[in-house]
């Protein structure tokens, strides 16, 4: 019965709620639909499951709202919070599942609610070159691809199982126009990212491997427990063997 009626009620869910999550009552069971690009992503037929899923969505959005309030220093009001809940959509990735593959045009940014991700390119010899790592409360996406609408040079995948909140470029612009807190947050993020990129460039071209590693540990201590040695080595622009020697020297 569920499969028979999915198409019929998919449109109703979007119409009633204005976003990808809706509910339909039939008999004693609630059917919860998560609609993504016209497809049904998940189905749950028990009241308990639907309630838990709805609570999970709210908790994830609350995490993002707290992040915006903390980062911007300008608390969101109730209408602004509702707008954010409607524009950020839930996405789940399993470990090693792609958020973006090289050659695709990136359509969304994502906020990591839980999990760990990496962004990397692959050279002609098949070697991976990590350019960004992210864990909870980090953002991922290929801005160059999104803004210019050109195929991405990068892959972005989940290193751990991830729960994400995603937003399109068009909706990002809309939020910037409507919510001062989001504008302030992005301004601060731009400034910090610019400083971080400059420090990383200087580290790569002027510091020895041991100094690069020491700086990385100081700046991103949480990454040490979340990513294996070969990924950290790639991020630092050194070989795994070099990183092993540096770490042994650090311990000694």
WOTA-V744160 format. One record per backbone hydrogen bond with DSSP energy under -0.5 kcal/mol. CO is the residue of the C=O (numbers start at 1). NH is the residue of the N-H. E is the energy in kcal/mol with one decimal. If there is no record, write none. Layout:
co=(CO/CO)
nh=(NH/NH)
e=(E/E)
//
This chain:
co=(1/2/5/6/7/9/10/11/12/13/14/20/22/24/24/26/29/30/31/31/32/33/33/34/34/34/36/39/39/42/44/46/47/48/49/50/51/52/53/54/55/56/57/58/59/60/61/62/63/64/65/66/67/68/69/73/77/78/79/80/81/82/83/84/87/89/91/93/94/97/100/101/104/104/107/109/110/110/111/111/112/114/116/116/117/118/119/119/120/121/123/127/129/132/134/135/138/140/141/142/143/144/145/145/152/155/156/156/157/157/158/162/163/163/164/165/166/167/168/169/170/171/172/173/174/175/178/179/179/180/181/182/183/184/185/186/187/188/189/190/191/192/193/194/195/196/197/198/199/200/201/202/203/208/209/210/211/212/213/214/215/216/220/220/221/222/223/223/228/228/229/230/231/232/233/233/234/239/240/241/242/243/244/245/246/247/248)
nh=(5/6/9/10/11/13/14/15/16/17/18/35/33/26/31/29/26/32/24/33/44/22/35/36/41/42/39/36/41/34/32/50/51/52/53/54/55/56/57/58/59/60/61/62/63/64/65/66/67/68/69/70/71/72/73/75/81/82/83/84/85/86/87/88/89/166/164/162/97/158/156/104/106/152/169/167/112/140/113/165/137/163/159/160/134/157/131/132/155/129/126/123/121/119/117/138/112/110/143/146/147/148/149/150/103/120/99/100/118/159/96/93/113/114/91/111/89/109/172/173/174/175/176/177/178/179/180/182/183/184/185/186/187/188/189/190/191/192/193/194/195/196/197/198/199/200/201/202/203/204/205/206/207/212/213/214/215/216/217/218/219/220/223/224/224/225/226/227/231/232/233/234/235/236/237/238/237/243/244/245/246/247/248/249/250/251/252)
e=(-1.6/-0.9/-2.0/-1.8/-0.8/-2.1/-1.5/-2.3/-2.6/-2.0/-2.4/-2.5/-1.5/-0.5/-2.2/-2.0/-2.1/-0.6/-1.5/-0.5/-0.8/-1.4/-0.6/-0.5/-3.8/-0.6/-1.3/-2.6/-0.6/-1.0/-1.7/-2.4/-2.3/-2.2/-2.5/-2.5/-2.3/-2.2/-2.3/-2.0/-2.5/-2.3/-2.4/-2.5/-1.9/-1.7/-2.8/-2.5/-1.8/-2.5/-2.5/-2.5/-2.9/-2.6/-1.9/-0.5/-2.4/-2.1/-1.9/-2.1/-2.3/-1.5/-1.4/-1.9/-0.6/-3.3/-3.1/-3.1/-2.5/-2.1/-2.9/-2.4/-0.6/-3.2/-0.8/-2.2/-0.5/-2.3/-0.8/-2.0/-3.0/-2.2/-2.5/-1.8/-2.3/-1.9/-2.7/-1.6/-3.2/-2.7/-1.9/-2.4/-2.0/-2.8/-2.8/-1.5/-2.8/-2.4/-0.9/-2.3/-2.9/-2.3/-1.4/-0.7/-2.6/-2.6/-3.4/-2.1/-2.0/-0.5/-4.1/-2.2/-2.3/-1.6/-2.2/-2.9/-2.6/-2.5/-1.9/-2.3/-1.9/-2.4/-2.2/-1.8/-1.4/-3.0/-0.5/-0.6/-1.7/-2.5/-2.5/-2.6/-2.0/-2.3/-2.6/-2.5/-2.0/-2.5/-2.9/-2.3/-2.0/-2.6/-2.7/-1.9/-2.4/-2.3/-2.4/-2.3/-2.4/-2.5/-2.0/-1.6/-1.8/-2.3/-2.4/-2.2/-2.2/-2.3/-2.6/-1.8/-2.4/-3.1/-1.2/-0.6/-0.9/-0.9/-1.0/-2.0/-0.6/-1.9/-2.6/-1.7/-2.3/-2.0/-0.9/-2.5/-0.6/-2.1/-2.1/-2.1/-2.4/-2.7/-2.2/-2.2/-2.0/-2.4/-2.5)
//
